[in-house]
């Protein structure tokens, strides 16, 4: 049996809400707190379900790639770089790459 992702609406989960699975369509991590309170920010997805849904709808096919890169790669940058300028330069470069990758389809 498959379960619907609360973000994109696709049947992407093998468990019910709160399974902490990651959707293979939109990369939403199924957190029970964020699923119950769609405006909650601070869970594993970093932004609220409401904002994530809006981004997914507005960006279409590019949304999963852009959101994934924003959440994961920038987090890694913050862990590896100490200087603010290094973070800004690296972030700009990665976001430019994200736009190219996301628009490739």
N, C-alpha and C positions, 0 to 999 in steps of 0.2 A: 504494500500500500504506500502511496506517496502523499505527501502533505504540501500544501501551498505555501510559498514564500510570502510573508507579509509585506514585503517590499515590491517585488515585481509581479506577483500573482501566478508565477509558473509553479507547477508541481515539481519541486526540486529537493524536498526533504524526505528522508525515510522515517523520521520520527515526528511526533506532534510538536506544537509550539514550545520553545524553550529547550530544544535539543542541542543547541550550540553548534549545529552544522552550518557550513558556509554554502550559500546558494551558488551553483555553478553558472547561473545566468547573470546575476547582478552583484555577486560577492557579499551580500548581506549576511552577517553572522546572526543566527537565530537566538537572540538573548531574550529570556522570558520577561525581564523588566522592561526592556525597550519595546517589546511586542505589546505589553499591557498599557504602557504609558508612551504613546507615540511622540510626545514632545520631550521625553527624557534624553539628556545628553550626558555622556560620560561612561557609557558601557563599552564593550569591545569594538563597536562601530565608530566611536568617537563623536558622531553626530546623531541627531534624533532620526527616528524612522520617518517622520514627516518630511524633514529636509532631504533625506536620502531618496525618498520616493519622488520628490519634486525634481531632484537632480537627475534621477533615472528617467523620468518622463520628459524632461526638457532636452536631455542630451541623446536620447535614443540609444542606438547601438554603441556609441562611444562612451556612455556612462560607466559601464563596468570597468573598463580599462582606466579611465580617468580617476574614478573614485578609488580603485584599488591602489593605483600609484600614489595618489594623494595621501591615503591613510597609512600605507605600509612603508613606502620608500622615504617619505619625509620623516616619519618616525625614526627610521634607521639613520637618516642624516643627523638628526638631533642627538642621537647616541654617539655618533662617530666624530662629529666636528665640534670643536670648542669655540671657535671664533664666529661671531655673528655674520661677518662678511662672507666667510666660507659657506655658511648655511644658505645665505641669500643667493650666492652665485650658483651653488649646486642645485638649489631648489628651482631656480629659473631654468637651468639646463634640463633638469628632469621633467619639468612641466612642459617644456617645449617638445621634448621627446614623446611625452604622453599624448600631446595633441596629434603629432604625426602618426603614432601607433594607433590611436583611437580612431582616426579618420581614414585609416588604410582600407577599411572594408567598403 
